[in-house]
């Protein structure tokens, strides 16, 4: 039936096809408890809460005055205490743990997690700063599994000790793409009672090679994301087996860091609109990084500087709200995702 539906809509405009599909799907699945099917929902999650006070301020602003519905907090971020206060000032903001295992320091005593630390580093007691070095060690099984679980659990517990409800997990640099890291996150989530985890894989239908050709950095990132997609099937199987909830995938990973120029159709907002317009039915997560490019951010060793300002402006813009309405994409939080998904799961 759905193939017939897709074929019948092939010649329609984006908006007309979306309207017709929604009507037909609503009729087909009325009263059957369908939550993600036939409807496009979007969790807008701001990463790096706790990185700097300016990032914290931007995340709250894009939540109260924009479309950000969720954020993930770094347990060992330089502005952790300010982030906790910021999160408390926005009770409708769904807060998760942005688990850091690369480019940061552990919450656990360094001696207790020594296999997670960089070897021969100029900065002792730190994680790897290079994602490629971290990935190589993860793929070769170089991390002690119990130490991984202990450190992830310690980071989640630090957030929970403040009284915040930790609604979901993700990882800095999307480290849980790698199976060994995913296994640790799933175990820690069950230990700490966290119900949802980010699906770090971009849907193939939302990855249009023509958007990124001729743009060196974006093309490289596109290739990496396509290659890592090979882990997606295993991710879904293991997450389901662990009893955790996860969205259908993420968007914004390739586009983040690109800047809009005067009349530049390759900028962040243009690329993001093209991606969102191509989203399949389901519940997806937009990964974003709003912030202020101040002295604290420039000292934080992040490649995302001016782009955080660009994202902050877009996420609070009336144009983006209107675009989402036109595309019939409804913004929800991770908290709402977990509650509605559980409440509408078929018997």
C-alpha positions as a Markdown table, in Angstrom:
| # | Residue | x | y | z |
|---|---|---|---|---|
| 1 | Unk | 0.0 | 0.0 | 0.0 |
| 2 | Unk | 2.8 | 2.4 | 0.9 |
| 3 | Unk | 4.6 | 1.8 | -2.3 |
| 4 | Unk | 1.5 | 2.6 | -4.2 |
| 5 | Unk | 1.1 | 5.7 | -2.1 |
| 6 | Unk | 4.7 | 6.8 | -2.8 |
| 7 | Unk | 4.2 | 6.2 | -6.5 |
| 8 | Unk | 1.0 | 8.2 | -6.6 |
| 9 | Unk | 2.8 | 11.1 | -4.9 |
| 10 | Unk | 5.9 | 11.1 | -7.1 |
| 11 | Unk | 4.7 | 13.9 | -9.4 |
| 12 | Unk | 3.3 | 16.1 | -6.6 |
| 13 | Unk | 5.0 | 19.2 | -5.2 |
| 14 | Unk | 6.7 | 18.8 | -1.8 |
| 15 | Unk | 3.9 | 20.5 | 0.1 |
| 16 | Unk | 1.0 | 18.8 | -1.8 |
| 17 | Unk | 2.6 | 15.4 | -1.4 |
| 18 | Unk | 3.1 | 16.0 | 2.3 |
| 19 | Unk | -0.5 | 17.1 | 2.8 |
| 20 | Unk | -1.9 | 14.1 | 0.8 |
| 21 | Unk | 0.4 | 11.6 | 2.5 |
| 22 | Unk | -0.6 | 12.9 | 6.0 |
| 23 | Unk | -4.3 | 12.6 | 5.2 |
| 24 | Unk | -4.1 | 9.1 | 3.8 |
| 25 | Unk | -1.8 | 7.9 | 6.6 |
| 26 | Unk | -4.1 | 9.4 | 9.3 |
| 27 | Unk | -7.0 | 7.5 | 7.7 |
| 28 | Unk | -5.0 | 4.2 | 7.4 |
| 29 | Unk | -3.7 | 4.2 | 11.0 |
| 30 | Unk | -6.5 | 5.9 | 12.9 |
| 31 | Unk | -6.8 | 4.4 | 16.4 |
| 32 | Unk | -3.8 | 2.1 | 16.1 |
| 33 | Unk | -1.4 | 4.0 | 18.4 |
| 34 | Unk | 1.0 | 5.0 | 15.7 |
| 35 | Unk | 3.5 | 7.6 | 16.9 |
| 36 | Unk | 6.4 | 8.0 | 14.5 |
| 37 | Unk | 4.8 | 6.6 | 11.4 |
| 38 | Unk | 3.5 | 9.0 | 8.7 |
| 39 | Unk | 4.3 | 12.1 | 10.8 |
| 40 | Unk | 7.6 | 14.1 | 10.8 |
| 41 | Unk | 8.7 | 15.1 | 14.2 |
| 42 | Unk | 11.9 | 16.8 | 15.1 |
| 43 | Unk | 13.9 | 16.9 | 18.4 |
| 44 | Unk | 16.1 | 20.0 | 18.3 |
| 45 | Unk | 19.0 | 19.3 | 20.6 |
| 46 | Unk | 21.7 | 21.8 | 21.5 |
| 47 | Unk | 25.0 | 20.1 | 22.3 |
| 48 | Unk | 27.8 | 21.4 | 24.6 |
| 49 | Unk | 25.7 | 22.9 | 27.5 |
| 50 | Unk | 28.4 | 23.6 | 30.1 |
| 51 | Unk | 31.2 | 24.4 | 27.6 |
| 52 | Unk | 31.1 | 28.1 | 28.4 |
| 53 | Unk | 28.7 | 30.6 | 30.0 |
| 54 | Unk | 28.1 | 32.1 | 26.5 |
| 55 | Unk | 27.1 | 28.7 | 25.1 |
| 56 | Unk | 24.8 | 28.2 | 28.1 |
| 57 | Unk | 23.1 | 31.6 | 27.6 |
| 58 | Unk | 22.6 | 30.9 | 23.8 |
| 59 | Unk | 21.0 | 27.5 | 24.5 |
| 60 | Unk | 18.5 | 29.0 | 26.9 |
| 61 | Unk | 17.8 | 31.8 | 24.5 |
| 62 | Unk | 17.2 | 29.5 | 21.6 |
| 63 | Unk | 14.9 | 27.4 | 23.8 |
| 64 | Unk | 12.8 | 30.2 | 25.2 |
| 65 | Unk | 12.8 | 32.3 | 22.0 |
| 66 | Unk | 13.4 | 29.7 | 19.4 |
| 67 | Unk | 13.0 | 26.0 | 18.5 |
| 68 | Unk | 15.5 | 24.3 | 20.7 |
| 69 | Unk | 13.6 | 21.7 | 22.8 |
| 70 | Unk | 16.5 | 19.7 | 24.4 |
| 71 | Unk | 20.1 | 20.1 | 25.3 |
| 72 | Unk | 22.9 | 17.8 | 26.5 |
| 73 | Unk | 25.1 | 18.9 | 29.4 |
| 74 | Unk | 28.9 | 18.2 | 29.7 |
| 75 | Unk | 29.6 | 16.8 | 33.2 |
| 76 | Unk | 33.1 | 18.2 | 33.2 |
| 77 | Unk | 32.4 | 21.4 | 31.3 |
| 78 | Unk | 34.2 | 24.6 | 32.4 |
| 79 | Unk | 30.8 | 26.2 | 32.9 |
| 80 | Unk | 29.0 | 23.3 | 34.6 |
| 81 | Unk | 27.6 | 25.1 | 37.6 |
| 82 | Unk | 26.3 | 27.9 | 35.4 |
| 83 | Unk | 24.8 | 25.3 | 33.0 |
| 84 | Unk | 22.9 | 23.7 | 35.9 |
| 85 | Unk | 21.5 | 27.1 | 36.9 |
| 86 | Unk | 20.6 | 27.8 | 33.3 |
| 87 | Unk | 18.8 | 24.5 | 32.9 |
| 88 | Unk | 16.8 | 25.1 | 36.1 |
| 89 | Unk | 15.7 | 28.5 | 34.7 |
| 90 | Unk | 14.2 | 26.7 | 31.7 |
| 91 | Unk | 12.1 | 23.8 | 33.2 |
| 92 | Unk | 10.6 | 22.8 | 29.8 |
| 93 | Unk | 14.1 | 22.2 | 28.4 |
| 94 | Unk | 14.8 | 18.5 | 28.3 |
| 95 | Unk | 18.3 | 17.9 | 29.6 |
| 96 | Unk | 20.5 | 15.0 | 28.7 |
| 97 | Unk | 24.1 | 14.0 | 29.4 |
| 98 | Unk | 26.7 | 14.9 | 26.7 |
| 99 | Unk | 29.1 | 12.1 | 27.5 |
| 100 | Unk | 32.7 | 13.2 | 26.9 |
| 101 | Unk | 35.2 | 10.5 | 26.3 |
| 102 | Unk | 37.4 | 12.4 | 23.8 |
| 103 | Unk | 38.9 | 15.9 | 24.1 |
| 104 | Unk | 38.2 | 16.4 | 27.8 |
| 105 | Unk | 39.0 | 15.1 | 31.3 |
| 106 | Unk | 37.3 | 12.3 | 33.2 |
| 107 | Unk | 34.9 | 12.7 | 36.2 |
| 108 | Unk | 36.4 | 9.5 | 37.7 |
| 109 | Unk | 39.8 | 9.5 | 39.4 |
| 110 | Unk | 42.3 | 9.2 | 36.5 |
| 111 | Unk | 43.9 | 6.1 | 38.1 |
| 112 | Unk | 40.5 | 4.3 | 38.0 |
| 113 | Unk | 40.1 | 4.9 | 34.2 |
| 114 | Unk | 43.7 | 4.8 | 33.0 |
| 115 | Unk | 42.9 | 2.9 | 29.8 |
| 116 | Unk | 40.7 | 5.8 | 28.7 |
| 117 | Unk | 43.5 | 8.3 | 28.9 |
| 118 | Unk | 45.8 | 9.4 | 26.1 |
| 119 | Unk | 49.0 | 7.6 | 25.8 |
| 120 | Unk | 52.2 | 9.7 | 25.9 |
| 121 | Unk | 50.2 | 12.9 | 26.1 |
| 122 | Unk | 51.7 | 16.3 | 26.9 |
| 123 | Unk | 48.6 | 16.8 | 29.1 |
| 124 | Unk | 48.4 | 13.9 | 31.6 |
| 125 | Unk | 45.1 | 12.6 | 32.9 |
| 126 | Unk | 43.3 | 13.7 | 29.8 |
| 127 | Unk | 41.3 | 11.8 | 27.1 |
| 128 | Unk | 42.5 | 11.7 | 23.6 |
| 129 | Unk | 42.2 | 15.0 | 21.8 |
| 130 | Unk | 42.3 | 13.4 | 18.4 |
| 131 | Unk | 39.1 | 11.6 | 17.3 |
| 132 | Unk | 41.1 | 9.5 | 14.8 |
| 133 | Unk | 43.4 | 8.2 | 17.6 |
| 134 | Unk | 40.4 | 7.6 | 19.9 |
| 135 | Unk | 38.6 | 5.7 | 17.1 |
| 136 | Unk | 41.6 | 3.5 | 16.3 |
| 137 | Unk | 41.8 | 2.5 | 20.0 |
| 138 | Unk | 38.1 | 1.9 | 20.3 |
| 139 | Unk | 38.1 | -0.3 | 17.2 |
| 140 | Unk | 41.1 | -2.3 | 18.5 |
| 141 | Unk | 39.4 | -2.9 | 21.9 |
| 142 | Unk | 42.0 | -0.9 | 23.7 |
| 143 | Unk | 39.6 | 0.5 | 26.3 |
| 144 | Unk | 38.7 | -1.5 | 29.4 |
| 145 | Unk | 35.0 | -2.1 | 29.2 |
| 146 | Unk | 34.3 | -1.8 | 32.9 |
| 147 | Unk | 36.2 | 1.5 | 33.0 |
| 148 | Unk | 34.1 | 2.8 | 30.1 |
| 149 | Unk | 30.9 | 2.0 | 32.0 |
| 150 | Unk | 32.2 | 3.4 | 35.2 |
| 151 | Unk | 33.2 | 6.7 | 33.6 |
| 152 | Unk | 29.9 | 7.1 | 31.7 |
| 153 | Unk | 28.0 | 6.3 | 34.8 |
| 154 | Unk | 29.9 | 8.8 | 36.8 |
| 155 | Unk | 29.1 | 11.6 | 34.3 |
| 156 | Unk | 25.4 | 10.8 | 34.3 |
| 157 | Unk | 25.4 | 10.5 | 38.1 |
| 158 | Unk | 27.0 | 14.0 | 38.4 |
| 159 | Unk | 24.1 | 15.5 | 36.5 |
| 160 | Unk | 21.5 | 13.6 | 38.5 |
| 161 | Unk | 23.1 | 14.7 | 41.8 |
| 162 | Unk | 22.1 | 18.2 | 41.0 |
| 163 | Unk | 18.4 | 17.2 | 40.9 |
| 164 | Unk | 18.2 | 17.5 | 37.1 |
| 165 | Unk | 16.2 | 14.7 | 35.3 |
| 166 | Unk | 18.5 | 13.2 | 32.7 |
| 167 | Unk | 16.2 | 12.4 | 29.9 |
| 168 | Unk | 18.7 | 11.1 | 27.3 |
| 169 | Unk | 22.3 | 10.5 | 26.3 |
| 170 | Unk | 24.6 | 11.4 | 23.5 |
| 171 | Unk | 28.4 | 11.6 | 23.1 |
| 172 | Unk | 30.9 | 14.4 | 22.3 |
| 173 | Unk | 32.1 | 13.8 | 18.7 |
| 174 | Unk | 29.4 | 11.1 | 18.3 |
| 175 | Unk | 31.8 | 8.6 | 19.9 |
| 176 | Unk | 29.1 | 6.0 | 20.5 |
| 177 | Unk | 29.0 | 5.3 | 16.7 |
| 178 | Unk | 31.7 | 2.8 | 17.6 |
| 179 | Unk | 30.3 | -0.5 | 19.1 |
| 180 | Unk | 32.5 | -0.6 | 22.2 |
| 181 | Unk | 31.5 | 2.9 | 23.2 |
| 182 | Unk | 27.8 | 2.1 | 22.5 |
| 183 | Unk | 27.9 | -0.9 | 24.7 |
| 184 | Unk | 29.2 | 1.2 | 27.6 |
| 185 | Unk | 26.5 | 3.8 | 27.1 |
| 186 | Unk | 23.7 | 1.2 | 27.0 |
| 187 | Unk | 24.9 | -0.4 | 30.2 |
| 188 | Unk | 25.3 | 3.0 | 32.0 |
| 189 | Unk | 21.9 | 4.1 | 30.8 |
| 190 | Unk | 20.3 | 1.1 | 32.4 |
| 191 | Unk | 22.2 | 1.5 | 35.6 |
| 192 | Unk | 21.2 | 5.2 | 35.9 |
| 193 | Unk | 17.6 | 4.8 | 34.6 |
| 194 | Unk | 18.0 | 6.9 | 31.5 |
| 195 | Unk | 15.4 | 5.9 | 28.8 |
| 196 | Unk | 16.6 | 7.4 | 25.5 |
| 197 | Unk | 19.8 | 7.6 | 23.5 |
| 198 | Unk | 20.8 | 9.6 | 20.4 |
| 199 | Unk | 20.8 | 7.6 | 17.1 |
| 200 | Unk | 24.0 | 9.2 | 15.6 |
| 201 | Unk | 23.3 | 8.1 | 12.0 |
| 202 | Unk | 22.2 | 10.4 | 9.3 |
| 203 | Unk | 19.4 | 9.0 | 7.0 |
| 204 | Unk | 20.7 | 8.2 | 3.6 |
| 205 | Unk | 17.7 | 10.0 | 2.1 |
| 206 | Unk | 18.7 | 13.2 | 3.7 |
| 207 | Unk | 22.3 | 13.0 | 2.4 |
| 208 | Unk | 22.4 | 14.5 | -1.1 |
| 209 | Unk | 25.9 | 14.4 | -2.5 |
| 210 | Unk | 25.3 | 17.3 | -4.8 |
| 211 | Unk | 24.8 | 19.6 | -1.9 |
| 212 | Unk | 28.4 | 19.1 | -0.7 |
| 213 | Unk | 30.4 | 18.7 | -3.9 |
| 214 | Unk | 32.9 | 21.5 | -4.3 |
| 215 | Unk | 32.9 | 22.3 | -0.6 |
| 216 | Unk | 36.1 | 20.6 | 0.7 |
| 217 | Unk | 35.3 | 20.3 | 4.4 |
| 218 | Unk | 31.7 | 19.4 | 4.0 |
| 219 | Unk | 32.5 | 16.9 | 1.3 |
| 220 | Unk | 35.0 | 15.2 | 3.6 |
| 221 | Unk | 32.5 | 15.1 | 6.4 |
| 222 | Unk | 29.8 | 13.7 | 4.0 |
| 223 | Unk | 32.2 | 10.9 | 3.1 |
| 224 | Unk | 32.9 | 10.1 | 6.7 |
| 225 | Unk | 29.2 | 10.1 | 7.6 |
| 226 | Unk | 28.3 | 7.8 | 4.7 |
| 227 | Unk | 31.1 | 5.4 | 5.6 |
| 228 | Unk | 30.1 | 5.2 | 9.3 |
| 229 | Unk | 26.5 | 4.5 | 8.3 |
| 230 | Unk | 27.6 | 0.9 | 8.0 |
| 231 | Unk | 27.3 | 0.7 | 11.9 |
| 232 | Unk | 23.6 | 1.8 | 11.9 |
| 233 | Unk | 22.0 | -1.6 | 11.7 |
| 234 | Unk | 24.0 | -2.9 | 14.6 |
| 235 | Unk | 23.2 | 0.2 | 16.6 |
| 236 | Unk | 19.5 | -0.3 | 16.2 |
| 237 | Unk | 19.6 | -3.9 | 17.1 |
| 238 | Unk | 21.7 | -3.4 | 20.2 |
| 239 | Unk | 19.6 | -0.4 | 21.4 |
| 240 | Unk | 16.4 | -2.3 | 21.0 |
| 241 | Unk | 17.8 | -5.3 | 22.8 |
| 242 | Unk | 18.8 | -3.1 | 25.7 |
| 243 | Unk | 15.3 | -1.7 | 25.9 |
| 244 | Unk | 16.3 | 1.9 | 25.2 |
| 245 | Unk | 14.4 | 4.4 | 23.0 |
| 246 | Unk | 16.1 | 6.2 | 20.1 |
| 247 | Unk | 14.9 | 8.5 | 17.3 |
| 248 | Unk | 15.2 | 7.4 | 13.7 |
| 249 | Unk | 18.4 | 9.3 | 13.2 |
| 250 | Unk | 20.1 | 12.7 | 13.2 |
| 251 | Unk | 20.5 | 15.6 | 10.8 |
| 252 | Unk | 22.8 | 18.7 | 11.0 |
| 253 | Unk | 25.9 | 16.7 | 11.5 |
| 254 | Unk | 27.3 | 17.4 | 8.0 |
| 255 | Unk | 26.0 | 21.0 | 7.8 |
| 256 | Unk | 27.2 | 22.2 | 11.2 |
| 257 | Unk | 30.2 | 24.6 | 10.9 |
| 258 | Unk | 29.3 | 25.9 | 7.5 |
| 259 | Unk | 28.6 | 29.6 | 7.3 |
| 260 | Unk | 26.1 | 31.7 | 5.4 |
| 261 | Unk | 27.7 | 34.3 | 3.2 |
| 262 | Unk | 26.1 | 37.1 | 1.3 |
| 263 | Unk | 24.2 | 35.3 | -1.5 |
| 264 | Unk | 25.9 | 32.1 | -0.6 |
| 265 | Unk | 23.5 | 29.2 | -1.2 |
| 266 | Unk | 25.9 | 26.8 | 0.4 |
| 267 | Unk | 25.6 | 28.2 | 3.8 |
| 268 | Unk | 24.2 | 26.5 | 6.9 |
| 269 | Unk | 20.6 | 27.7 | 6.8 |
| 270 | Unk | 20.3 | 26.8 | 3.1 |
| 271 | Unk | 21.8 | 23.4 | 3.5 |
| 272 | Unk | 19.7 | 22.7 | 6.6 |
| 273 | Unk | 16.5 | 23.6 | 4.8 |
| 274 | Unk | 17.3 | 21.3 | 2.0 |
| 275 | Unk | 18.0 | 18.5 | 4.5 |
| 276 | Unk | 14.9 | 19.1 | 6.5 |
| 277 | Unk | 12.7 | 19.1 | 3.4 |
| 278 | Unk | 14.1 | 15.7 | 2.5 |
| 279 | Unk | 13.3 | 14.1 | 5.9 |
| 280 | Unk | 11.4 | 10.8 | 5.7 |
| 281 | Unk | 8.5 | 10.1 | 8.0 |
| 282 | Unk | 9.5 | 9.4 | 11.6 |
| 283 | Unk | 11.1 | 11.2 | 14.6 |
| 284 | Unk | 14.5 | 12.7 | 13.9 |
| 285 | Unk | 17.0 | 14.8 | 15.9 |
| 286 | Unk | 18.5 | 18.0 | 14.7 |
| 287 | Unk | 22.0 | 18.4 | 16.3 |
| 288 | Unk | 22.9 | 22.0 | 16.8 |
| 289 | Unk | 25.5 | 24.1 | 18.5 |
| 290 | Unk | 24.3 | 27.7 | 19.3 |
| 291 | Unk | 26.6 | 30.0 | 21.2 |
| 292 | Unk | 28.4 | 33.3 | 21.5 |
| 293 | Unk | 31.9 | 33.6 | 20.0 |
| 294 | Unk | 33.5 | 35.2 | 23.1 |
| 295 | Unk | 36.9 | 34.9 | 24.7 |
| 296 | Unk | 35.8 | 31.8 | 26.7 |
| 297 | Unk | 34.7 | 30.0 | 23.5 |
| 298 | Unk | 37.9 | 30.9 | 21.7 |
| 299 | Unk | 39.9 | 29.4 | 24.6 |
| 300 | Unk | 37.8 | 26.2 | 24.6 |
| 301 | Unk | 39.6 | 24.6 | 21.7 |
| 302 | Unk | 36.5 | 24.1 | 19.6 |
| 303 | Unk | 36.4 | 24.4 | 15.8 |
| 304 | Unk | 32.9 | 25.9 | 16.0 |
| 305 | Unk | 33.2 | 29.6 | 16.6 |
| 306 | Unk | 31.4 | 32.0 | 14.3 |
| 307 | Unk | 29.1 | 29.2 | 13.2 |
| 308 | Unk | 27.7 | 29.0 | 16.7 |
| 309 | Unk | 26.5 | 32.6 | 16.3 |
| 310 | Unk | 25.0 | 31.7 | 12.9 |
| 311 | Unk | 23.1 | 28.8 | 14.4 |
| 312 | Unk | 21.9 | 30.9 | 17.3 |
| 313 | Unk | 20.4 | 33.5 | 14.9 |
| 314 | Unk | 18.8 | 30.8 | 12.8 |
| 315 | Unk | 17.3 | 28.8 | 15.7 |
| 316 | Unk | 15.5 | 32.0 | 17.0 |
| 317 | Unk | 14.4 | 33.2 | 13.6 |
| 318 | Unk | 10.8 | 33.5 | 12.5 |
| 319 | Unk | 11.8 | 32.1 | 9.1 |
| 320 | Unk | 12.8 | 28.8 | 10.5 |
| 321 | Unk | 9.6 | 28.5 | 12.5 |
| 322 | Unk | 7.6 | 29.2 | 9.4 |
| 323 | Unk | 9.7 | 26.7 | 7.3 |
| 324 | Unk | 9.0 | 24.0 | 9.8 |
| 325 | Unk | 5.3 | 24.7 | 9.8 |
| 326 | Unk | 5.2 | 24.7 | 6.0 |
| 327 | Unk | 7.0 | 21.4 | 6.0 |
| 328 | Unk | 4.6 | 20.1 | 8.6 |
| 329 | Unk | 7.5 | 19.1 | 10.9 |
| 330 | Unk | 6.5 | 19.3 | 14.6 |
| 331 | Unk | 9.2 | 20.1 | 17.2 |
| 332 | Unk | 9.2 | 17.9 | 20.3 |
| 333 | Unk | 11.6 | 17.3 | 23.2 |
| 334 | Unk | 13.4 | 14.2 | 24.2 |
| 335 | Unk | 11.1 | 14.1 | 27.3 |
| 336 | Unk | 8.0 | 14.1 | 25.1 |
| 337 | Unk | 9.5 | 11.6 | 22.7 |
| 338 | Unk | 10.1 | 9.1 | 25.5 |
| 339 | Unk | 6.7 | 9.6 | 27.1 |
| 340 | Unk | 4.7 | 9.6 | 23.9 |
| 341 | Unk | 6.6 | 6.7 | 22.4 |
| 342 | Unk | 6.0 | 4.5 | 25.5 |
| 343 | Unk | 2.4 | 5.6 | 25.7 |
| 344 | Unk | 1.7 | 4.8 | 22.0 |
| 345 | Unk | 3.7 | 1.6 | 21.6 |
| 346 | Unk | 1.5 | -1.1 | 20.0 |
| 347 | Unk | 0.3 | -3.8 | 22.3 |
